[in-house]
């Protein structure tokens, strides 16, 4: 799986969690914590992709 594929998968998981938060408020806090971790991972991957793009 490439970094780009990982970013797409992370964004899909983030969207799924947001929908679940709307539909099932009891999971709001747990999903918010998970979203924060996914956001950090996505930011890290975007940084790697930008760094690779500069070297090409």
PDBQT receptor file of N, H, CA, C and O in Angstrom, charges set to zero:
ATOM      1  N   UNK A   1       0.858  -1.178   0.000  1.00  0.00    +0.000 N 
ATOM      2  CA  UNK A   1       0.000   0.000   0.000  1.00  0.00    +0.000 C 
ATOM      3  C   UNK A   1       0.902   1.239   0.000  1.00  0.00    +0.000 C 
ATOM      4  O   UNK A   1       1.810   1.360   0.822  1.00  0.00    +0.000 OA
ATOM      5  N   UNK A   2       0.642   2.135  -0.914  1.00  0.00    +0.000 N 
ATOM      6  H   UNK A   2      -0.095   2.037  -1.582  1.00  0.00    +0.000 HD
ATOM      7  CA  UNK A   2       1.447   3.357  -0.998  1.00  0.00    +0.000 C 
ATOM      8  C   UNK A   2       0.982   4.370   0.045  1.00  0.00    +0.000 C 
ATOM      9  O   UNK A   2      -0.082   4.214   0.643  1.00  0.00    +0.000 OA
ATOM     10  N   UNK A   3       1.794   5.411   0.255  1.00  0.00    +0.000 N 
ATOM     11  H   UNK A   3       2.659   5.537  -0.231  1.00  0.00    +0.000 HD
ATOM     12  CA  UNK A   3       1.394   6.471   1.187  1.00  0.00    +0.000 C 
ATOM     13  C   UNK A   3       0.093   7.125   0.738  1.00  0.00    +0.000 C 
ATOM     14  O   UNK A   3      -0.754   7.462   1.565  1.00  0.00    +0.000 OA
ATOM     15  N   UNK A   4      -0.063   7.302  -0.563  1.00  0.00    +0.000 N 
ATOM     16  H   UNK A   4       0.625   7.028  -1.234  1.00  0.00    +0.000 HD
ATOM     17  CA  UNK A   4      -1.297   7.902  -1.082  1.00  0.00    +0.000 C 
ATOM     18  C   UNK A   4      -2.501   7.018  -0.751  1.00  0.00    +0.000 C 
ATOM     19  O   UNK A   4      -3.550   7.517  -0.343  1.00  0.00    +0.000 OA
ATOM     20  N   UNK A   5      -2.346   5.720  -0.925  1.00  0.00    +0.000 N 
ATOM     21  H   UNK A   5      -1.494   5.315  -1.256  1.00  0.00    +0.000 HD
ATOM     22  CA  UNK A   5      -3.425   4.780  -0.586  1.00  0.00    +0.000 C 
ATOM     23  C   UNK A   5      -3.763   4.844   0.898  1.00  0.00    +0.000 C 
ATOM     24  O   UNK A   5      -4.932   4.773   1.279  1.00  0.00    +0.000 OA
ATOM     25  N   UNK A   6      -2.737   4.979   1.732  1.00  0.00    +0.000 N 
ATOM     26  H   UNK A   6      -1.788   5.037   1.422  1.00  0.00    +0.000 HD
ATOM     27  CA  UNK A   6      -2.965   5.081   3.176  1.00  0.00    +0.000 C 
ATOM     28  C   UNK A   6      -3.743   6.344   3.521  1.00  0.00    +0.000 C 
ATOM     29  O   UNK A   6      -4.636   6.312   4.369  1.00  0.00    +0.000 OA
ATOM     30  N   UNK A   7      -3.409   7.461   2.867  1.00  0.00    +0.000 N 
ATOM     31  H   UNK A   7      -2.684   7.487   2.178  1.00  0.00    +0.000 HD
ATOM     32  CA  UNK A   7      -4.128   8.712   3.106  1.00  0.00    +0.000 C 
ATOM     33  C   UNK A   7      -5.595   8.551   2.721  1.00  0.00    +0.000 C 
ATOM     34  O   UNK A   7      -6.482   8.975   3.463  1.00  0.00    +0.000 OA
ATOM     35  N   UNK A   8      -5.854   7.944   1.574  1.00  0.00    +0.000 N 
ATOM     36  H   UNK A   8      -5.134   7.599   0.972  1.00  0.00    +0.000 HD
ATOM     37  CA  UNK A   8      -7.234   7.725   1.127  1.00  0.00    +0.000 C 
ATOM     38  C   UNK A   8      -7.974   6.830   2.120  1.00  0.00    +0.000 C 
ATOM     39  O   UNK A   8      -9.128   7.101   2.450  1.00  0.00    +0.000 OA
ATOM     40  N   UNK A   9      -7.334   5.784   2.593  1.00  0.00    +0.000 N 
ATOM     41  H   UNK A   9      -6.395   5.564   2.325  1.00  0.00    +0.000 HD
ATOM     42  CA  UNK A   9      -7.955   4.883   3.568  1.00  0.00    +0.000 C 
ATOM     43  C   UNK A   9      -8.219   5.608   4.892  1.00  0.00    +0.000 C 
ATOM     44  O   UNK A   9      -9.268   5.414   5.507  1.00  0.00    +0.000 OA
ATOM     45  N   UNK A  10      -7.269   6.442   5.331  1.00  0.00    +0.000 N 
ATOM     46  H   UNK A  10      -6.417   6.600   4.832  1.00  0.00    +0.000 HD
ATOM     47  CA  UNK A  10      -7.462   7.209   6.565  1.00  0.00    +0.000 C 
ATOM     48  C   UNK A  10      -8.643   8.159   6.434  1.00  0.00    +0.000 C 
ATOM     49  O   UNK A  10      -9.457   8.275   7.350  1.00  0.00    +0.000 OA
ATOM     50  N   UNK A  11      -8.736   8.834   5.303  1.00  0.00    +0.000 N 
ATOM     51  H   UNK A  11      -8.074   8.740   4.559  1.00  0.00    +0.000 HD
ATOM     52  CA  UNK A  11      -9.840   9.769   5.106  1.00  0.00    +0.000 C 
ATOM     53  C   UNK A  11     -11.184   9.045   5.063  1.00  0.00    +0.000 C 
ATOM     54  O   UNK A  11     -12.182   9.567   5.559  1.00  0.00    +0.000 OA
ATOM     55  N   UNK A  12     -11.219   7.859   4.481  1.00  0.00    +0.000 N 
ATOM     56  H   UNK A  12     -10.408   7.435   4.078  1.00  0.00    +0.000 HD
ATOM     57  CA  UNK A  12     -12.450   7.065   4.460  1.00  0.00    +0.000 C 
ATOM     58  C   UNK A  12     -12.834   6.643   5.878  1.00  0.00    +0.000 C 
ATOM     59  O   UNK A  12     -14.007   6.701   6.244  1.00  0.00    +0.000 OA
ATOM     60  N   UNK A  13     -11.858   6.223   6.672  1.00  0.00    +0.000 N 
ATOM     61  H   UNK A  13     -10.904   6.176   6.374  1.00  0.00    +0.000 HD
ATOM     62  CA  UNK A  13     -12.129   5.837   8.057  1.00  0.00    +0.000 C 
ATOM     63  C   UNK A  13     -12.594   7.043   8.871  1.00  0.00    +0.000 C 
ATOM     64  O   UNK A  13     -13.490   6.921   9.707  1.00  0.00    +0.000 OA
ATOM     65  N   UNK A  14     -11.994   8.197   8.633  1.00  0.00    +0.000 N 
ATOM     66  H   UNK A  14     -11.266   8.296   7.954  1.00  0.00    +0.000 HD
ATOM     67  CA  UNK A  14     -12.405   9.412   9.344  1.00  0.00    +0.000 C 
ATOM     68  C   UNK A  14     -13.856   9.761   9.004  1.00  0.00    +0.000 C 
ATOM     69  O   UNK A  14     -14.630  10.141   9.882  1.00  0.00    +0.000 OA
ATOM     70  N   UNK A  15     -14.216   9.630   7.736  1.00  0.00    +0.000 N 
ATOM     71  H   UNK A  15     -13.587   9.320   7.023  1.00  0.00    +0.000 HD
ATOM     72  CA  UNK A  15     -15.595   9.904   7.329  1.00  0.00    +0.000 C 
ATOM     73  C   UNK A  15     -16.556   8.911   7.971  1.00  0.00    +0.000 C 
ATOM     74  O   UNK A  15     -17.639   9.293   8.416  1.00  0.00    +0.000 OA
ATOM     75  N   UNK A  16     -16.168   7.644   8.022  1.00  0.00    +0.000 N 
ATOM     76  H   UNK A  16     -15.288   7.334   7.660  1.00  0.00    +0.000 HD
ATOM     77  CA  UNK A  16     -17.017   6.622   8.652  1.00  0.00    +0.000 C 
ATOM     78  C   UNK A  16     -17.251   6.952  10.128  1.00  0.00    +0.000 C 
ATOM     79  O   UNK A  16     -18.367   6.820  10.632  1.00  0.00    +0.000 OA
ATOM     80  N   UNK A  17     -16.191   7.380  10.814  1.00  0.00    +0.000 N 
ATOM     81  H   UNK A  17     -15.285   7.488  10.405  1.00  0.00    +0.000 HD
ATOM     82  CA  UNK A  17     -16.320   7.722  12.228  1.00  0.00    +0.000 C 
ATOM     83  C   UNK A  17     -17.222   8.940  12.424  1.00  0.00    +0.000 C 
ATOM     84  O   UNK A  17     -18.004   8.984  13.373  1.00  0.00    +0.000 OA
ATOM     85  N   UNK A  18     -17.120   9.919  11.542  1.00  0.00    +0.000 N 
ATOM     86  H   UNK A  18     -16.484   9.884  10.770  1.00  0.00    +0.000 HD
ATOM     87  CA  UNK A  18     -17.983  11.106  11.648  1.00  0.00    +0.000 C 
ATOM     88  C   UNK A  18     -19.453  10.728  11.475  1.00  0.00    +0.000 C 
ATOM     89  O   UNK A  18     -20.319  11.233  12.190  1.00  0.00    +0.000 OA
ATOM     90  N   UNK A  19     -19.726   9.839  10.525  1.00  0.00    +0.000 N 
ATOM     91  H   UNK A  19     -19.023   9.429   9.945  1.00  0.00    +0.000 HD
ATOM     92  CA  UNK A  19     -21.108   9.384  10.312  1.00  0.00    +0.000 C 
ATOM     93  C   UNK A  19     -21.589   8.637  11.539  1.00  0.00    +0.000 C 
ATOM     94  O   UNK A  19     -22.715   8.846  11.989  1.00  0.00    +0.000 OA
ATOM     95  N   UNK A  20     -20.749   7.764  12.088  1.00  0.00    +0.000 N 
ATOM     96  H   UNK A  20     -19.834   7.593  11.722  1.00  0.00    +0.000 HD
ATOM     97  CA  UNK A  20     -21.138   7.018  13.282  1.00  0.00    +0.000 C 
ATOM     98  C   UNK A  20     -21.406   7.969  14.451  1.00  0.00    +0.000 C 
ATOM     99  O   UNK A  20     -22.317   7.736  15.246  1.00  0.00    +0.000 OA
ATOM    100  N   UNK A  21     -20.616   9.034  14.555  1.00  0.00    +0.000 N 
ATOM    101  H   UNK A  21     -19.876   9.223  13.910  1.00  0.00    +0.000 HD
ATOM    102  CA  UNK A  21     -20.832  10.008  15.622  1.00  0.00    +0.000 C 
ATOM    103  C   UNK A  21     -22.202  10.668  15.481  1.00  0.00    +0.000 C 
ATOM    104  O   UNK A  21     -22.868  10.939  16.480  1.00  0.00    +0.000 OA
ATOM    105  N   UNK A  22     -22.624  10.925  14.240  1.00  0.00    +0.000 N 
ATOM    106  H   UNK A  22     -22.082  10.704  13.429  1.00  0.00    +0.000 HD
ATOM    107  CA  UNK A  22     -23.945  11.511  14.015  1.00  0.00    +0.000 C 
ATOM    108  C   UNK A  22     -25.063  10.537  14.344  1.00  0.00    +0.000 C 
ATOM    109  O   UNK A  22     -26.084  10.917  14.916  1.00  0.00    +0.000 OA
ATOM    110  N   UNK A  23     -24.860   9.277  13.979  1.00  0.00    +0.000 N 
ATOM    111  H   UNK A  23     -24.029   8.969  13.514  1.00  0.00    +0.000 HD
ATOM    112  CA  UNK A  23     -25.916   8.282  14.148  1.00  0.00    +0.000 C 
ATOM    113  C   UNK A  23     -25.950   7.665  15.540  1.00  0.00    +0.000 C 
ATOM    114  O   UNK A  23     -27.012   7.267  16.020  1.00  0.00    +0.000 OA
ATOM    115  N   UNK A  24     -24.794   7.586  16.187  1.00  0.00    +0.000 N 
ATOM    116  H   UNK A  24     -23.932   7.909  15.797  1.00  0.00    +0.000 HD
ATOM    117  CA  UNK A  24     -24.713   6.947  17.497  1.00  0.00    +0.000 C 
ATOM    118  C   UNK A  24     -23.922   7.838  18.462  1.00  0.00    +0.000 C 
ATOM    119  O   UNK A  24     -22.725   7.627  18.655  1.00  0.00    +0.000 OA
ATOM    120  N   UNK A  25     -24.572   8.814  19.058  1.00  0.00    +0.000 N 
ATOM    121  H   UNK A  25     -25.544   8.986  18.901  1.00  0.00    +0.000 HD
ATOM    122  CA  UNK A  25     -23.874   9.775  19.925  1.00  0.00    +0.000 C 
ATOM    123  C   UNK A  25     -23.131   9.135  21.104  1.00  0.00    +0.000 C 
ATOM    124  O   UNK A  25     -22.214   9.747  21.652  1.00  0.00    +0.000 OA
ATOM    125  N   UNK A  26     -23.506   7.933  21.496  1.00  0.00    +0.000 N 
ATOM    126  H   UNK A  26     -24.251   7.436  21.051  1.00  0.00    +0.000 HD
ATOM    127  CA  UNK A  26     -22.829   7.290  22.620  1.00  0.00    +0.000 C 
ATOM    128  C   UNK A  26     -21.367   6.995  22.303  1.00  0.00    +0.000 C 
ATOM    129  O   UNK A  26     -20.570   6.797  23.220  1.00  0.00    +0.000 OA
ATOM    130  N   UNK A  27     -21.003   6.961  21.034  1.00  0.00    +0.000 N 
ATOM    131  H   UNK A  27     -21.650   7.122  20.289  1.00  0.00    +0.000 HD
ATOM    132  CA  UNK A  27     -19.612   6.702  20.632  1.00  0.00    +0.000 C 
ATOM    133  C   UNK A  27     -18.838   7.984  20.345  1.00  0.00    +0.000 C 
ATOM    134  O   UNK A  27     -17.710   7.923  19.856  1.00  0.00    +0.000 OA
ATOM    135  N   UNK A  28     -19.421   9.139  20.641  1.00  0.00    +0.000 N 
ATOM    136  H   UNK A  28     -20.337   9.189  21.038  1.00  0.00    +0.000 HD
ATOM    137  CA  UNK A  28     -18.847  10.420  20.253  1.00  0.00    +0.000 C 
ATOM    138  C   UNK A  28     -17.442  10.618  20.805  1.00  0.00    +0.000 C 
ATOM    139  O   UNK A  28     -16.527  10.938  20.046  1.00  0.00    +0.000 OA
ATOM    140  N   UNK A  29     -17.253  10.435  22.099  1.00  0.00    +0.000 N 
ATOM    141  H   UNK A  29     -17.996  10.175  22.715  1.00  0.00    +0.000 HD
ATOM    142  CA  UNK A  29     -15.945  10.685  22.718  1.00  0.00    +0.000 C 
ATOM    143  C   UNK A  29     -14.899   9.710  22.185  1.00  0.00    +0.000 C 
ATOM    144  O   UNK A  29     -13.796  10.118  21.821  1.00  0.00    +0.000 OA
ATOM    145  N   UNK A  30     -15.236   8.448  22.138  1.00  0.00    +0.000 N 
ATOM    146  H   UNK A  30     -16.132   8.116  22.434  1.00  0.00    +0.000 HD
ATOM    147  CA  UNK A  30     -14.303   7.434  21.627  1.00  0.00    +0.000 C 
ATOM    148  C   UNK A  30     -13.896   7.744  20.189  1.00  0.00    +0.000 C 
ATOM    149  O   UNK A  30     -12.718   7.667  19.841  1.00  0.00    +0.000 OA
ATOM    150  N   UNK A  31     -14.874   8.092  19.360  1.00  0.00    +0.000 N 
ATOM    151  H   UNK A  31     -15.831   8.154  19.643  1.00  0.00    +0.000 HD
ATOM    152  CA  UNK A  31     -14.577   8.387  17.963  1.00  0.00    +0.000 C 
ATOM    153  C   UNK A  31     -13.798   9.683  17.804  1.00  0.00    +0.000 C 
ATOM    154  O   UNK A  31     -12.954   9.794  16.914  1.00  0.00    +0.000 OA
ATOM    155  N   UNK A  32     -14.067  10.650  18.643  1.00  0.00    +0.000 N 
ATOM    156  H   UNK A  32     -14.753  10.560  19.366  1.00  0.00    +0.000 HD
ATOM    157  CA  UNK A  32     -13.325  11.908  18.584  1.00  0.00    +0.000 C 
ATOM    158  C   UNK A  32     -11.848  11.675  18.887  1.00  0.00    +0.000 C 
ATOM    159  O   UNK A  32     -10.979  12.254  18.236  1.00  0.00    +0.000 OA
ATOM    160  N   UNK A  33     -11.567  10.838  19.863  1.00  0.00    +0.000 N 
ATOM    161  H   UNK A  33     -12.273  10.367  20.392  1.00  0.00    +0.000 HD
ATOM    162  CA  UNK A  33     -10.177  10.493  20.194  1.00  0.00    +0.000 C 
ATOM    163  C   UNK A  33      -9.533   9.759  19.021  1.00  0.00    +0.000 C 
ATOM    164  O   UNK A  33      -8.391  10.046  18.662  1.00  0.00    +0.000 OA
ATOM    165  N   UNK A  34     -10.248   8.828  18.431  1.00  0.00    +0.000 N 
ATOM    166  H   UNK A  34     -11.176   8.596  18.722  1.00  0.00    +0.000 HD
ATOM    167  CA  UNK A  34      -9.734   8.091  17.265  1.00  0.00    +0.000 C 
ATOM    168  C   UNK A  34      -9.500   9.031  16.081  1.00  0.00    +0.000 C 
ATOM    169  O   UNK A  34      -8.497   8.912  15.378  1.00  0.00    +0.000 OA
ATOM    170  N   UNK A  35     -10.432   9.966  15.864  1.00  0.00    +0.000 N 
ATOM    171  H   UNK A  35     -11.247  10.063  16.435  1.00  0.00    +0.000 HD
ATOM    172  CA  UNK A  35     -10.266  10.940  14.784  1.00  0.00    +0.000 C 
ATOM    173  C   UNK A  35      -9.005  11.779  14.965  1.00  0.00    +0.000 C 
ATOM    174  O   UNK A  35      -8.302  12.068  13.996  1.00  0.00    +0.000 OA
ATOM    175  N   UNK A  36      -8.723  12.164  16.193  1.00  0.00    +0.000 N 
ATOM    176  H   UNK A  36      -9.294  11.930  16.980  1.00  0.00    +0.000 HD
ATOM    177  CA  UNK A  36      -7.520  12.961  16.453  1.00  0.00    +0.000 C 
ATOM    178  C   UNK A  36      -6.264  12.176  16.072  1.00  0.00    +0.000 C 
ATOM    179  O   UNK A  36      -5.346  12.736  15.473  1.00  0.00    +0.000 OA
ATOM    180  N   UNK A  37      -6.215  10.906  16.406  1.00  0.00    +0.000 N 
ATOM    181  H   UNK A  37      -6.961  10.451  16.892  1.00  0.00    +0.000 HD
ATOM    182  CA  UNK A  37      -5.075  10.075  16.041  1.00  0.00    +0.000 C 
ATOM    183  C   UNK A  37      -4.950   9.901  14.540  1.00  0.00    +0.000 C 
ATOM    184  O   UNK A  37      -3.847   9.942  13.995  1.00  0.00    +0.000 OA
ATOM    185  N   UNK A  38      -6.088   9.705  13.862  1.00  0.00    +0.000 N 
ATOM    186  H   UNK A  38      -6.984   9.672  14.305  1.00  0.00    +0.000 HD
ATOM    187  CA  UNK A  38      -6.072   9.558  12.405  1.00  0.00    +0.000 C 
ATOM    188  C   UNK A  38      -5.629  10.850  11.732  1.00  0.00    +0.000 C 
ATOM    189  O   UNK A  38      -4.910  10.818  10.733  1.00  0.00    +0.000 OA
ATOM    190  N   UNK A  39      -6.051  11.974  12.272  1.00  0.00    +0.000 N 
ATOM    191  H   UNK A  39      -6.635  12.000  13.083  1.00  0.00    +0.000 HD
ATOM    192  CA  UNK A  39      -5.651  13.272  11.728  1.00  0.00    +0.000 C 
ATOM    193  C   UNK A  39      -4.140  13.458  11.835  1.00  0.00    +0.000 C 
ATOM    194  O   UNK A  39      -3.512  13.966  10.905  1.00  0.00    +0.000 OA
ATOM    195  N   UNK A  40      -3.559  13.057  12.945  1.00  0.00    +0.000 N 
ATOM    196  H   UNK A  40      -4.069  12.644  13.700  1.00  0.00    +0.000 HD
ATOM    197  CA  UNK A  40      -2.105  13.148  13.107  1.00  0.00    +0.000 C 
ATOM    198  C   UNK A  40      -1.390  12.256  12.090  1.00  0.00    +0.000 C 
ATOM    199  O   UNK A  40      -0.400  12.670  11.488  1.00  0.00    +0.000 OA
ATOM    200  N   UNK A  41      -1.886  11.049  11.904  1.00  0.00    +0.000 N 
ATOM    201  H   UNK A  41      -2.690  10.713  12.394  1.00  0.00    +0.000 HD
ATOM    202  CA  UNK A  41      -1.283  10.125  10.952  1.00  0.00    +0.000 C 
ATOM    203  C   UNK A  41      -1.401  10.670   9.524  1.00  0.00    +0.000 C 
ATOM    204  O   UNK A  41      -0.455  10.587   8.741  1.00  0.00    +0.000 OA
ATOM    205  N   UNK A  42      -2.570  11.227   9.195  1.00  0.00    +0.000 N 
ATOM    206  H   UNK A  42      -3.339  11.294   9.832  1.00  0.00    +0.000 HD
ATOM    207  CA  UNK A  42      -2.770  11.800   7.864  1.00  0.00    +0.000 C 
ATOM    208  C   UNK A  42      -1.819  12.971   7.626  1.00  0.00    +0.000 C 
ATOM    209  O   UNK A  42      -1.251  13.099   6.542  1.00  0.00    +0.000 OA
ATOM    210  N   UNK A  43      -1.646  13.813   8.621  1.00  0.00    +0.000 N 
ATOM    211  H   UNK A  43      -2.107  13.709   9.503  1.00  0.00    +0.000 HD
ATOM    212  CA  UNK A  43      -0.724  14.943   8.508  1.00  0.00    +0.000 C 
ATOM    213  C   UNK A  43       0.700  14.457   8.283  1.00  0.00    +0.000 C 
ATOM    214  O   UNK A  43       1.427  15.024   7.467  1.00  0.00    +0.000 OA
ATOM    215  N   UNK A  44       1.099  13.421   8.994  1.00  0.00    +0.000 N 
ATOM    216  H   UNK A  44       0.508  12.961   9.657  1.00  0.00    +0.000 HD
ATOM    217  CA  UNK A  44       2.440  12.851   8.824  1.00  0.00    +0.000 C 
ATOM    218  C   UNK A  44       2.622  12.295   7.410  1.00  0.00    +0.000 C 
ATOM    219  O   UNK A  44       3.650  12.527   6.775  1.00  0.00    +0.000 OA
ATOM    220  N   UNK A  45       1.632  11.570   6.926  1.00  0.00    +0.000 N 
ATOM    221  H   UNK A  45       0.796  11.381   7.442  1.00  0.00    +0.000 HD
ATOM    222  CA  UNK A  45       1.716  11.000   5.583  1.00  0.00    +0.000 C 
ATOM    223  C   UNK A  45       1.745  12.088   4.508  1.00  0.00    +0.000 C 
ATOM    224  O   UNK A  45       2.496  11.982   3.539  1.00  0.00    +0.000 OA
ATOM    225  N   UNK A  46       0.931  13.132   4.675  1.00  0.00    +0.000 N 
ATOM    226  H   UNK A  46       0.321  13.219   5.463  1.00  0.00    +0.000 HD
ATOM    227  CA  UNK A  46       0.965  14.248   3.722  1.00  0.00    +0.000 C 
ATOM    228  C   UNK A  46       2.349  14.881   3.697  1.00  0.00    +0.000 C 
ATOM    229  O   UNK A  46       2.848  15.248   2.633  1.00  0.00    +0.000 OA
ATOM    230  N   UNK A  47       2.965  15.011   4.857  1.00  0.00    +0.000 N 
ATOM    231  H   UNK A  47       2.560  14.713   5.721  1.00  0.00    +0.000 HD
ATOM    232  CA  UNK A  47       4.314  15.553   4.927  1.00  0.00    +0.000 C 
ATOM    233  C   UNK A  47       5.304  14.696   4.151  1.00  0.00    +0.000 C 
ATOM    234  O   UNK A  47       6.155  15.219   3.431  1.00  0.00    +0.000 OA
ATOM    235  N   UNK A  48       5.192  13.393   4.295  1.00  0.00    +0.000 N 
ATOM    236  H   UNK A  48       4.501  12.968   4.879  1.00  0.00    +0.000 HD
ATOM    237  CA  UNK A  48       6.073  12.485   3.552  1.00  0.00    +0.000 C 
ATOM    238  C   UNK A  48       5.840  12.602   2.050  1.00  0.00    +0.000 C 
ATOM    239  O   UNK A  48       6.792  12.614   1.270  1.00  0.00    +0.000 OA
ATOM    240  N   UNK A  49       4.576  12.688   1.645  1.00  0.00    +0.000 N 
ATOM    241  H   UNK A  49       3.802  12.679   2.278  1.00  0.00    +0.000 HD
ATOM    242  CA  UNK A  49       4.276  12.816   0.219  1.00  0.00    +0.000 C 
ATOM    243  C   UNK A  49       4.828  14.123  -0.350  1.00  0.00    +0.000 C 
ATOM    244  O   UNK A  49       5.361  14.141  -1.459  1.00  0.00    +0.000 OA
ATOM    245  N   UNK A  50       4.700  15.222   0.410  1.00  0.00    +0.000 N 
ATOM    246  H   UNK A  50       4.267  15.208   1.311  1.00  0.00    +0.000 HD
ATOM    247  CA  UNK A  50       5.241  16.504  -0.047  1.00  0.00    +0.000 C 
ATOM    248  C   UNK A  50       6.752  16.454  -0.155  1.00  0.00    +0.000 C 
ATOM    249  O   UNK A  50       7.328  16.980  -1.107  1.00  0.00    +0.000 OA
ATOM    250  N   UNK A  51       7.405  15.817   0.826  1.00  0.00    +0.000 N 
ATOM    251  H   UNK A  51       6.937  15.389   1.599  1.00  0.00    +0.000 HD
ATOM    252  CA  UNK A  51       8.865  15.715   0.800  1.00  0.00    +0.000 C 
ATOM    253  C   UNK A  51       9.323  14.887  -0.409  1.00  0.00    +0.000 C 
ATOM    254  O   UNK A  51      10.310  15.229  -1.060  1.00  0.00    +0.000 OA
ATOM    255  N   UNK A  52       8.607  13.804  -0.702  1.00  0.00    +0.000 N 
ATOM    256  H   UNK A  52       7.805  13.527  -0.172  1.00  0.00    +0.000 HD
ATOM    257  CA  UNK A  52       8.943  12.976  -1.857  1.00  0.00    +0.000 C 
ATOM    258  C   UNK A  52       8.725  13.747  -3.157  1.00  0.00    +0.000 C 
ATOM    259  O   UNK A  52       9.501  13.609  -4.102  1.00  0.00    +0.000 OA
ATOM    260  N   UNK A  53       7.679  14.550  -3.202  1.00  0.00    +0.000 N 
ATOM    261  H   UNK A  53       7.049  14.663  -2.434  1.00  0.00    +0.000 HD
ATOM    262  CA  UNK A  53       7.373  15.322  -4.424  1.00  0.00    +0.000 C 
ATOM    263  C   UNK A  53       8.463  16.345  -4.700  1.00  0.00    +0.000 C 
ATOM    264  O   UNK A  53       8.765  16.631  -5.858  1.00  0.00    +0.000 OA
ATOM    265  N   UNK A  54       9.056  16.898  -3.650  1.00  0.00    +0.000 N 
ATOM    266  H   UNK A  54       8.811  16.666  -2.709  1.00  0.00    +0.000 HD
ATOM    267  CA  UNK A  54      10.126  17.889  -3.829  1.00  0.00    +0.000 C 
ATOM    268  C   UNK A  54      11.400  17.264  -4.354  1.00  0.00    +0.000 C 
ATOM    269  O   UNK A  54      12.182  17.936  -5.026  1.00  0.00    +0.000 OA
ATOM    270  N   UNK A  55      11.628  15.992  -4.064  1.00  0.00    +0.000 N 
ATOM    271  H   UNK A  55      10.993  15.446  -3.518  1.00  0.00    +0.000 HD
ATOM    272  CA  UNK A  55      12.867  15.332  -4.480  1.00  0.00    +0.000 C 
ATOM    273  C   UNK A  55      12.774  14.773  -5.886  1.00  0.00    +0.000 C 
ATOM    274  O   UNK A  55      13.787  14.392  -6.473  1.00  0.00    +0.000 OA
ATOM    275  N   UNK A  56      11.572  14.720  -6.430  1.00  0.00    +0.000 N 
ATOM    276  H   UNK A  56      10.749  15.029  -5.953  1.00  0.00    +0.000 HD
ATOM    277  CA  UNK A  56      11.409  14.146  -7.782  1.00  0.00    +0.000 C 
ATOM    278  C   UNK A  56      11.665  15.189  -8.834  1.00  0.00    +0.000 C 
ATOM    279  O   UNK A  56      11.576  14.899 -10.027  1.00  0.00    +0.000 OA
TER     280      UNK A  56
